[in-house]
Amino acid sequence: MNITDVRIRKINDEGKMKAVVSITFDDEFVVHDIKIIEGQNGLFIAMPSRKMGEGDFRDIAHPLLSETRNKIKEAIFAEYEKVLAEKDAEVPEE
C-alpha cells in the first residue's frame, strides 16, 4: 500500500492541535481527520477517534504495524513542514 496524497486541511498556530490532515492510499482509500498534536516530547499524529462513554476515546481507523504508522507519520510531517515553509515564505501585502 502506497501513500499517494497528503493534504493538510487546517493549520492552527495556537493550542496543542497543530493541524488536521487527510491521507490517501493507492488513490483509492482516504482517511480524514488525522491530527498533528504538540506533545511533551514533540509532534505526534493522532488517528481519527470517537469519544466513548466517560471521556475515553477509541480510534476509528489506525495502522496495525508500527512500520506503517511510521510511514504515515513521515509522509504527514514532510507535507506539514512543506506547508509551514510555504506559509512562512508568503510576504504580507502592505
Order of alpha helices (4+ residues) and beta strands (2+ residues): beta-beta-beta-beta-beta-beta-alpha
